[in-house]
Amino acid sequence: MEWGIINKDNFKDIYDIPLKRWDPLSTVQIRSEDFGLRKEHARYYGHYSYISPIRGTRPKGFKTVEEEKQFLDCSKKIVGKYKDVFSSITEGKVIYDDWGLPLGDGYTMIITEGEQRRDKPFSETPHRIERILDNCKALTLINRYPSMARIVDPDVNEYIVKNLPSHLKLSRGINLVTISRKFYPSLCFNLIPMDVLAGIFLSMRAAILYCIEESINNDYYDIPVMPFFNIGRRVGGSQPRIHSQVYIDLNMDGHGSRLEGYLEAFKDMGNRCHLCETTHGDTDRIILKTEFWTFYNTGSPVRNYHIRFHPNEHLRRFSQLKVNQIEDLSKSLKMIFQALDDLKIDKNRNILFNCCPYGYDADFHMFSDIIPHEIIGGAEMADDMRVARKLPHIAAKEIRNSLKKYLN
Ligand SMILES: [Zn+2]
């Protein structure tokens, strides 16, 4: 069931498919018209899980701890030289590692090459890439090991609906992965050129728009979209090459409780948007303010050094970002990541983009989080709560000082 395709040939077991399950102890039916209320069928917000057996079969990018260590040392000249499973995709043929073992088979489905549209988001035929445009910096592919099914044979679907216990459902959606064309190690932002990072964002943006357009053509609506980066193995990044992902949920059954919190908070603000008006604690938590973006240490950190950033323009979604905003973001992120590296903050980090779902008539100001890895405790698993020790305005001061030498 690779690439989110379920057909008569590969369907064997009803528990071998990607599932979505709403936790009955924390799920509430949506009643507000703004956030996906529909008359046809019930919508929910709360806690849910995607359960996808195929996620366990994805290839591991790091073979040994030693190999992983070499990626933490960003002075190494591995740019463009290291061979990984994505090398076979970008080269359009099987590439072998130093021990002569094949790195994947090179088959893929490519949604956008740079910003150029390629395979249709609901296409069914993996293939090798014949040729890549010379100026292409990044490619967006269908994730081969997704948490959601993209295409389901109608007969198989009927069987699944009939036989799956009623509290479970087949999870529908599109999972994208965007990679740099040339190899750049994910843990070393200083080695990734600005135009390559911008190329990743631009390719993601074009792919999201293409997928949403095609999803709407296929009668899907009210679509949560989650763009994110898992940087480093400890935060879910299984591949050493810089890559981002996008989860596009096509279940049309609501959204998670955290997003519900954001939607309700923005609704409460009315036309006085907090992000448009706040000074972030009289500016002492701001670490960088550019023409297009504001970066600050959030006053309610999820981890020590938790950074939030938002476009200065009141935009609802990632896909609304313009080229100059994306270029400025890439430049700023590179500097901030370097400043965090200099402070010896864990290089395993997540970047999350919080966006308004497509089709929701909600006011929203998109914002993002940079969350460095830390081990979390029991109380933090029990509630939507975190314990941090670093005062946000002190963290901001440290980062500002560390950032100074990269600003000119
Ligand atoms: Zn705003």
Residues whose N, C-alpha, C, O or C-beta is under 5 A from the ligand:
A	BS01	ZN	C273 L275 C276 H314 H365
